[in-house]
Amino acid sequence: MSNQIPVEKLKKIQTPFYFYDIELLKKTAQAAIIEAEKFGYEIHYAIKANSNRKILQILSEAGFGADCVSANEIVRAVECGFNPKHIAYAGVGKTDREINTALDLEIFTFNCESLPEIENINILAARKNKIADMAIRINPNVDAHTHEYVTTGMEENKFGISEWQFSEIVEKIKSLTSINLISLHFHIGSQIEDMKVFETLCKRVNEIQKTFELFGIKLPHLNIGGGLGIDYKNPDSSSVADFKSYFEIFNKNLNLYSGQKLHFELGRSIVAQCGSLITQVVYVKNGRQKSFVITDGGMNDLIRPALYHAYHKIENLTSAKAEKSYDIVGPICESSDCFAKNEMINETQRGDILAIRSAGAYGEVMASQYNLRELPKAYYSDEI
Ligand SMILES: *Cc1c(COP(=O)(O)O)cnc(C)c1O
């Protein structure tokens, strides 16, 4: 059983809720920052993974910049202590209102995903007599070997600008006076477990930087995105991602210009392991071939299993009996409201408390009120 989850305290709280291990969050944040600093790299924490204010405050204090995908995220980031000068802003559908907010706050870069977007930012910046610093988000056509819903760097994905468009884009950017190209940007997907994928990405980026040199372009920044995966099967033995090996791959394989600064946008690997969804067993229903554990938490609280068939380790915190195999399902009226099939947990009964582990990333932020349920609350190890 997980030693960092204080069962006796959690028993008193109304389920379902998110529980965050703040000590682990800080330890993870520090490990990432220390390993990145060895090479002078900057990490922008990808706010969309978890935009909980307390978590953001801890990460801004730890020294992260921010990576945002909406103006509301930018505003939230600034409110929680992130310096706008270290905020990157991505997204294929930035609206005028959002762009204006980002221009007013004078963020680090707009990571631009299409020609019409670049033209629009130029117009809006000109109206404010400003020059917007931008990166071209490039679709490098590298397969991240991850779930199709979290693959973003293939030509058929909606993200980024492909190689055949480079010369047109470069000509256009040279003609626009209210934008300033400072960086290329890449983000090929999420939950990437095969480190070779990052080597392949480095090789592509080297080629693409060469192509840009042919256009006479050598930029002061390079942003390689995020995507480092975590170990959902072993949340305790692999509680902190291997940031050391990750950054070493880029140091070894990427050809940076002298003085060129490398940026990362990590989300999941910073926050996933510190969070658990805590839920109570409402009923145990024995079928002929399987037993169902029905919990009071559902897909509205944590949608990853339903949306991506994602695996989360589940633990019974209140039983010491031998393990049994169960399908662990939520109460929502959808067959996809299933957290795990044939999961081995300590034999359970009505009233037991379960922890659905590694739920700190893309958990609380994706919660909804479907079935008119309450949004899950959050509790923290240093406050209960
Ligand atoms: C989601 C996202 C990230 C973070 O991805 P993780 O897999 O959580 O590290 C980084 N950059 C962009 C542009 C994103 O959309």
The ligand as an SDF file (V2000), in Angstrom:
LIG
                    3D

 15 15  0  0  0  0  0  0  0  0999 V2000
   -0.1180   19.6590  -23.8600 C   0  0  0  0  0  0  0  0  0  0  0  0
    1.0370   20.4000  -24.3490 C   0  0  0  0  0  0  0  0  0  0  0  0
    2.2600   20.2720  -23.6890 C   0  0  0  0  0  0  0  0  0  0  0  0
    2.4950   19.3670  -22.4940 C   0  0  0  0  0  0  0  0  0  0  0  0
    2.4640   18.0230  -22.7980 O   0  0  0  0  0  0  0  0  0  0  0  0
    2.8010   16.9210  -21.6630 P   0  0  0  0  0  0  0  0  0  0  0  0
    2.6350   15.6390  -22.3590 O   0  0  0  0  0  0  0  0  0  0  0  0
    1.7990   17.1100  -20.5660 O   0  0  0  0  0  0  0  0  0  0  0  0
    4.1980   17.1540  -21.2130 O   0  0  0  0  0  0  0  0  0  0  0  0
    3.3230   21.0190  -24.1680 C   0  0  0  0  0  0  0  0  0  0  0  0
    3.1820   21.8480  -25.2320 N   0  0  0  0  0  0  0  0  0  0  0  0
    2.0150   21.9890  -25.8790 C   0  0  0  0  0  0  0  0  0  0  0  0
    1.9330   22.9180  -27.0230 C   0  0  0  0  0  0  0  0  0  0  0  0
    0.9080   21.2710  -25.4660 C   0  0  0  0  0  0  0  0  0  0  0  0
   -0.2470   21.4100  -26.1200 O   0  0  0  0  0  0  0  0  0  0  0  0
  1  2  1  0
  2  3  1  0
  2 14  2  0
  3  4  1  0
  3 10  2  0
  4  5  1  0
  5  6  1  0
  6  7  2  0
  6  8  1  0
  6  9  1  0
 10 11  1  0
 11 12  2  0
 12 13  1  0
 12 14  1  0
 14 15  1  0
M  END
$$$$
